[in-house]
Amino acid sequence: MSILLFAVVVLLAAVFSFLNGFRDVSTAVALAVRTRALTPSIAVLMAAFFNCLGALLSSWLAIAVSRTWISLPPGDNGLSILAAGLASGSIWGVLTWWRGIPSSSTHALVGGLAGAALASVLVGNNAVAGVDRSLLFQVVLPLLISPLVAFVGAYLLVFPVTWMARYAQPNVINKNFRRSQSVAAGAVAFGHGLQDGQRISAVLLIALIAAGYYDGGMPLWVIILTAGTLTLGTLFGGWRISHTIGHRLTRVDPLRGSVAQIFSAVLLFIGAIGLYWPVSTTHTVTAAVIGAGENQDFATTNRRLVIRILGYWVATPLATATVAFILQLALSPLLKS
């Protein structure tokens, strides 16, 4: 049973990674396409390249993440918890993409793992160590802190940038900041690869440990699978979410779009490399776009849509925990047979 469950976990991790690239990286290029800094085809190719590069380089972070994240029970029980969490996160990812709502894949995954772990304990299996810490440091605190920092930081950064450009002609400003947006979009995609690549690789490492197949180091197939599926998902492009961020959420010019993307990229780099802290690309970019868009003479933010998005952000871990809880209960009789 362990071999079969391990194969299922690897397959679900590949699906989750594909959906991650499909949904999340579109946020990196939404503004650049909206302000015509990049054409859609060039934007997708660039995002795929830098997302792949970030995922490849994140492999050295994944081992540390896997050791400090959660500790699963060995054998079928631990693998079933991973399977239920990944399946729940994937289902939620498809739903939010269909609705055009930007939401965090990491929050969906951690919520799913927590729900599956609770179900496992209720049926008499071993508890999962580190779930409470994961919920605090990977869901609750990032949900409260990263969007707030991104919103306030992007809002305030508009002031010095507009002051420095106060004597330039509008066409010159737009031309220069479209160029910087192209660079910033690549930086956000690279930051997404660093952030989410390490977590997907960490899931596969945890699966190897639970199945008893891990012998140390980072297996090459884990790196290739993670980077390949993230890149493939990016190439297909989840434009529903991109349309929400670029067109429906607020109206920004190239200057404010550049500010939002540059500040988002900085937060992603600090979270991934400096703090080893999970920072949601979706939450960061969305909040930064709203912050930069709010700092102008006329209000353009769709506040009803913002409230709806915030509702989905809060509901994400709760919904995925519920679905994973049900899936784990359904799997429990099979594990005991």
ChimeraX attribute file (.defattr): number of C-alpha atoms within 10 A of each C-alpha:
attribute: neighborCount
match mode: 1-to-1
recipient: residues
	/A:1	10
	/A:2	18
	/A:3	13
	/A:4	10
	/A:5	21
	/A:6	24
	/A:7	15
	/A:8	16
	/A:9	25
	/A:10	20
	/A:11	14
	/A:12	21
	/A:13	26
	/A:14	21
	/A:15	17
	/A:16	27
	/A:17	29
	/A:18	24
	/A:19	27
	/A:20	29
	/A:21	32
	/A:22	26
	/A:23	31
	/A:24	30
	/A:25	34
	/A:26	32
	/A:27	31
	/A:28	31
	/A:29	29
	/A:30	27
	/A:31	32
	/A:32	29
	/A:33	23
	/A:34	21
	/A:35	22
	/A:36	14
	/A:37	24
	/A:38	21
	/A:39	13
	/A:40	17
	/A:41	12
	/A:42	13
	/A:43	22
	/A:44	24
	/A:45	16
	/A:46	22
	/A:47	30
	/A:48	30
	/A:49	20
	/A:50	22
	/A:51	32
	/A:52	28
	/A:53	19
	/A:54	24
	/A:55	32
	/A:56	22
	/A:57	18
	/A:58	26
	/A:59	26
	/A:60	15
	/A:61	19
	/A:62	25
	/A:63	19
	/A:64	13
	/A:65	21
	/A:66	21
	/A:67	12
	/A:68	12
	/A:69	20
	/A:70	20
	/A:71	17
	/A:72	23
	/A:73	19
	/A:74	17
	/A:75	20
	/A:76	21
	/A:77	26
	/A:78	27
	/A:79	27
	/A:80	27
	/A:81	31
	/A:82	33
	/A:83	29
	/A:84	30
	/A:85	31
	/A:86	30
	/A:87	24
	/A:88	29
	/A:89	33
	/A:90	24
	/A:91	15
	/A:92	23
	/A:93	27
	/A:94	16
	/A:95	12
	/A:96	19
	/A:97	20
	/A:98	13
	/A:99	12
	/A:100	19
	/A:101	25
	/A:102	27
	/A:103	27
	/A:104	27
	/A:105	26
	/A:106	24
	/A:107	28
	/A:108	27
	/A:109	32
	/A:110	25
	/A:111	32
	/A:112	35
	/A:113	33
	/A:114	27
	/A:115	28
	/A:116	31
	/A:117	30
	/A:118	23
	/A:119	24
	/A:120	23
	/A:121	12
	/A:122	12
	/A:123	12
	/A:124	9
	/A:125	15
	/A:126	16
	/A:127	18
	/A:128	21
	/A:129	14
	/A:130	15
	/A:131	22
	/A:132	12
	/A:133	14
	/A:134	19
	/A:135	18
	/A:136	13
	/A:137	15
	/A:138	22
	/A:139	25
	/A:140	15
	/A:141	13
	/A:142	21
	/A:143	21
	/A:144	10
	/A:145	12
	/A:146	23
	/A:147	24
	/A:148	17
	/A:149	19
	/A:150	27
	/A:151	25
	/A:152	15
	/A:153	20
	/A:154	30
	/A:155	23
	/A:156	15
	/A:157	17
	/A:158	22
	/A:159	13
	/A:160	10
	/A:161	13
	/A:162	14
	/A:163	9
	/A:164	9
	/A:165	13
	/A:166	11
	/A:167	9
	/A:168	11
	/A:169	9
	/A:170	11
	/A:171	8
	/A:172	11
	/A:173	17
	/A:174	17
	/A:175	13
	/A:176	15
	/A:177	22
	/A:178	24
	/A:179	15
	/A:180	20
	/A:181	28
	/A:182	22
	/A:183	17
	/A:184	26
	/A:185	32
	/A:186	24
	/A:187	24
	/A:188	31
	/A:189	33
	/A:190	27
	/A:191	32
	/A:192	33
	/A:193	33
	/A:194	29
	/A:195	29
	/A:196	30
	/A:197	30
	/A:198	30
	/A:199	26
	/A:200	29
	/A:201	32
	/A:202	26
	/A:203	23
	/A:204	24
	/A:205	24
	/A:206	25
	/A:207	29
	/A:208	21
	/A:209	21
	/A:210	22
	/A:211	20
	/A:212	12
	/A:213	12
	/A:214	14
	/A:215	9
	/A:216	10
	/A:217	9
	/A:218	16
	/A:219	15
	/A:220	9
	/A:221	10
	/A:222	19
	/A:223	22
	/A:224	16
	/A:225	21
	/A:226	29
	/A:227	32
	/A:228	21
	/A:229	23
	/A:230	31
	/A:231	29
	/A:232	17
	/A:233	23
	/A:234	28
	/A:235	22
	/A:236	17
	/A:237	25
	/A:238	22
	/A:239	19
	/A:240	17
	/A:241	27
	/A:242	26
	/A:243	19
	/A:244	19
	/A:245	27
	/A:246	24
	/A:247	15
	/A:248	15
	/A:249	21
	/A:250	21
	/A:251	23
	/A:252	24
	/A:253	17
	/A:254	23
	/A:255	22
	/A:256	29
	/A:257	30
	/A:258	30
	/A:259	25
	/A:260	32
	/A:261	34
	/A:262	23
	/A:263	22
	/A:264	35
	/A:265	24
	/A:266	15
	/A:267	23
	/A:268	29
	/A:269	21
	/A:270	15
	/A:271	19
	/A:272	21
	/A:273	14
	/A:274	10
	/A:275	10
	/A:276	16
	/A:277	17
	/A:278	24
	/A:279	31
	/A:280	28
	/A:281	31
	/A:282	26
	/A:283	25
	/A:284	29
	/A:285	32
	/A:286	27
	/A:287	25
	/A:288	30
	/A:289	30
	/A:290	29
	/A:291	28
	/A:292	30
	/A:293	26
	/A:294	21
	/A:295	18
	/A:296	14
	/A:297	7
	/A:298	9
	/A:299	12
	/A:300	16
	/A:301	18
	/A:302	13
	/A:303	13
	/A:304	10
	/A:305	15
	/A:306	18
	/A:307	11
	/A:308	11
	/A:309	20
	/A:310	17
	/A:311	11
	/A:312	18
	/A:313	20
	/A:314	15
	/A:315	16
	/A:316	26
	/A:317	27
	/A:318	17
	/A:319	19
	/A:320	31
	/A:321	28
	/A:322	19
	/A:323	21
	/A:324	30
	/A:325	25
	/A:326	16
	/A:327	22
	/A:328	27
	/A:329	17
	/A:330	13
	/A:331	16
	/A:332	19
	/A:333	10
	/A:334	10
	/A:335	14
	/A:336	8
	/A:337	5
